[in-house]
Amino acid sequence: MATIQPPAEIMTLLERLTGQKIAALQVLGINSLKTFSPPPEALVGEAVTAVGVIDRAISIDTVSHVISFDLQRTGRVVPLENAEAYTPVAGGNRPTVRLLMADGSGLDLSEPARTKRITVTIAARSA
């Protein structure tokens, strides 16, 4: 069974995102994206203003949007120093979600099982 990451460890991995601009959000788990408007493309160029973790739920805030991830039981946050868009040709284990930052770093949200339970919700901030 996979080791569960404690919230403090996840927060440490997320804190480095604050102030950085989002280059892309790839939701690769077919059932993981729970909202369709705004789309992940709306996040491109947005700077991360705050991050948070409560239990297994992550929030990443920008000026215009809030991105929420629920890691469910076994989801993990994996830092990427040199991140590129995931392509099936590249091979390797497919993450459920890949967040790419403009500085070339990123994060994978991945799960050990074939059933993808991590969920992603994108909400526009009200004016």
TATA-V22157 format. One record per residue. N is the residue number from 0. SS is DSSP state (helix for helix, strand for strand, loop for the rest). Layout:
N&SS, N&SS
//
This chain:
0&loop, 1&loop, 2&loop, 3&loop, 4&loop, 5&loop, 6&helix, 7&helix, 8&helix, 9&helix, 10&helix, 11&helix, 12&helix, 13&helix, 14&helix, 15&loop, 16&loop, 17&loop, 18&loop, 19&loop, 20&strand, 21&strand, 22&strand, 23&strand, 24&strand, 25&strand, 26&strand, 27&loop, 28&loop, 29&loop, 30&loop, 31&loop, 32&strand, 33&loop, 34&loop, 35&loop, 36&loop, 37&loop, 38&loop, 39&helix, 40&helix, 41&helix, 42&helix, 43&loop, 44&loop, 45&loop, 46&strand, 47&strand, 48&strand, 49&strand, 50&strand, 51&strand, 52&strand, 53&strand, 54&loop, 55&loop, 56&strand, 57&strand, 58&strand, 59&strand, 60&strand, 61&strand, 62&loop, 63&loop, 64&strand, 65&strand, 66&strand, 67&strand, 68&strand, 69&strand, 70&loop, 71&loop, 72&loop, 73&loop, 74&loop, 75&strand, 76&strand, 77&strand, 78&strand, 79&strand, 80&loop, 81&loop, 82&loop, 83&loop, 84&loop, 85&loop, 86&loop, 87&helix, 88&helix, 89&helix, 90&loop, 91&loop, 92&loop, 93&loop, 94&loop, 95&loop, 96&strand, 97&strand, 98&strand, 99&strand, 100&strand, 101&loop, 102&loop, 103&loop, 104&loop, 105&strand, 106&strand, 107&strand, 108&strand, 109&strand, 110&loop, 111&loop, 112&loop, 113&loop, 114&loop, 115&loop, 116&loop, 117&loop, 118&strand, 119&strand, 120&strand, 121&strand, 122&strand, 123&strand, 124&loop, 125&loop, 126&loop
//
